[in-house]
Amino acid sequence: MDVLNKEYYTKSQLNKKLMGRWGEERAAEYLKNKGYKIIGLNFSCRFGEIDIIASYGVYVVFAEVKLRKDASFARAAESVNRAKRRRLTAAAEIWLSKNRSMLQPRFDVLEVYAPDGRGVYTLDGSAGSPIEINHIENAFSREDL
């Protein structure tokens, strides 16, 4: 299903999907600037979706991106609960079975905060306050489940 095909989504659903993609793009840019090589975006399987797959040193990194206006209610990473972690690790195992790698798997979470939201809604990052990205490396492991 095409994210931009309005026939399938309400305006609210479309805006949420577009904002999520915008946050994922900012997170991917952030990782590239830190020396990560982006291998894939939005890998989907029956267990769910992995937002970003990247390589960095000895690691293949499976990254979950969470976009919020701020952390006044809770940190964005807190929404990556046990059930979500299980789905992510299962999806990563599927990806690894299809893409042989000698790299060590690692699970990261990137919190993307767009304080006034205007940068998010314009989708070009030019409006609004600067965004903040908090990168939590090795946020969880398969053994934590």
Summary of the structure (lengths in Angstrom):
residues: 145
radius of gyration: 15.3
end to end distance: 31.3
largest distance: 43.2
contacts: 414
relative contact order: 0.17
helix: 38%
strand: 32%
